[in-house]
Amino acid sequence: MDVRINKAVVVGSGVMGHGVCQLMAQKGIRVSLVDINDELLHKAKGWITDNLEYMVTLGELEANRVNEVLDKIEFSPDLAASLPGAKY
């Protein structure tokens, strides 16, 4: 059976969480990144943005894709609101 994932939820925006979220968004999957407060989510968005911009510098990502990837990510402290539409 071939299952297409259109939306995912990543709980925890730390070292692994923000990286997993970034990778899924780069693959075209809409992702909700969930953590306990906006401060942690703001840090995670900064790390993801820095990672993407570094990939542009290395020639691994086209500059016009940075915003495209970021637009696929929803940063939310509300797990329940993030779950509808996600595969689990």
Secondary structure, DSSP 8 states (H G I E B T S, - for coil): ------EEEEE--SHHHHHHHHHHHHTT-EEEEE-SSHHHHHHHHHHHHHHHHHHHHHTSS-TTHHHHHHHTEEEES-HHHH-TT---
